[in-house]
Structure formats: structure tokens, C-alpha cells
Amino acid sequence: MSSNRKPVRRFLMRTVLPPIALRAYRWLGNSWRYTTENEAVLTGLLQGERPIVGAFLHARTFQLLHYFSQPGRGRWILMCSQSRDGDLMTRIEEGLGFRVARGSSGSGGARALVQMIKAQREDRTLGSCLAVDGSRGPRGVAQLGTLTLAQKTGGVLLPVAASTADCRIYHKSWDRTVIPKRHAQIRILIGEPIEVAPRLDVTQLNLLRASLERRLLSMHAELDARTGFNDPEPLRAPAAANEPVIQPATA
């Protein structure tokens, strides 16, 4: 792309497209019908005194954004990448009422994580939501971001799954993003809360990370079976040879 076109694209992504995309998402989301399983767990945590750290799979973001933007489902801070696409998503998420920290596993993620921790420490009624597999994957492979948030804020970790058969799969995305169709019937499964001790060594953190990953994959497999959602690709991308231990972030 020529340098003359870059300002035009930046203007479109930051100014013109966001209100159009937000209106389109609300039009689509307002047609969706949700059924929540284990909703009492979420209700109880929202009425409690500890911050909530929501953990989900990146591919199911579209279904969850609208769900958690509805009245009575808490106040949340999210992380969004610093890319041009991230500019667009940030404005959509802010338009839905979320607070947004800018960063990703590729750039600025540690800084955004610190911002989220600070926000939750200052406002104990503010929840945070973070895709366990980050913004660039591998798909379905949990990282340590949600565990760090729970540790540093004294919050409780809450796995959340979403599924619908009335959808399209964006095959070109690394996570195989699921986009519900208009009037989709969507099921949300609220998992059992997970306690994260404030002090864990690298081995303990990775064991807990692997346990969270298994929990979320199992929740989605069970929920997908009930909704009839079908994707020929697995929820978790095939493991790479000698997959490295994920190191904890500092904050």
C-alpha cells in the first residue's frame, strides 16, 4: 500500500467504520437469543466482593461480547491489540460499554495487563475478561494472562464457554472465529470458579494453566455437542514439537 493511502485507511478504520460496525453488531446481537447454564454462579460472583477474571476461547468472542454487554452482567475491562483491526474492535467494545486496555501477546501485552490489574485493584466491582489463547494463538492453547490477573488482583478465575450451531466459521483466521447468524440460539456455560494462589512457582503455574485449558476445552466440547455446532478442525491446534513452557508475566 502506498504511503498516500495509509492516512486514508487510518481515517476509515478509526473514524468512518467504527460507528457503522457498532451499529451492525448491535443489530445482529440484538437478534440473538441466549440460554445460560449455571447462571447462578455468575450472579453470585457479581454480588460478591472479589474481582472476576473471565477466561474464554478467542474464537467465541463475538458471542460473548454481546452477552456480557447486557444489563445485569457486570462491568468489564478487556484487552485489544494495537493493530489497525484492533483500533476498530476497540471502538466497538467501548461503544458496547466496555473499558479497553490496548495490547496483545505480540505487542504491548504486558503493559495492557498491568493496566487491567491496576484498574481492578482500584475498582473491586470491575471484572476483566481475557482470551486464554491470546490474540495470536496457537488456537486453544492457554497462556498465563488470566492466571496473572487473578493472582495480582486477588480475583477469582471464571471459565466461560459459548456455542451455537447457527453460525459461520471464518476459516482464514488463526482461531477459526465463530460468527453467529441473525436470530441465532446461543448457549452460554458458566464454569465453576477457580482459585489461584497468590504465590506459585513456574511448575505450579503451568500445571494450573494446563488444567484451565483442559477445563475450557471440555466445557466447549460438551456445549458444542448440545448445540450441534460442528467444526472439522479441533478446538485446540495441534501441539508443536517440544512446545515450550510458558513463562509468567510480571506486574
Buried (B, 14 or more C-beta within 10 A) or exposed (E): EEEEEEEEEEEEBBEEBBEEBBEEBBEBBEEBEBEBBBBEBBBEBBEEEBBBBBBBBBBBBBBBBBBBBEEEBBEBBBBBBBBEEBBBBBBBBBBBEBBBBBBBBEBBBBBBBBBBBBBBBEEBEBBBBBBBBBBBBBBBBBBBBBBBBBBBBBBBBBBBBBBBBBBEBEEEBBBBBBBBBEEBBBBBBBBEBBEBEEEBEEEEBBEBBEEBBEBBBBBBEEBBEEBEBEEEEEBBBEEEEEEEEBEBBEB
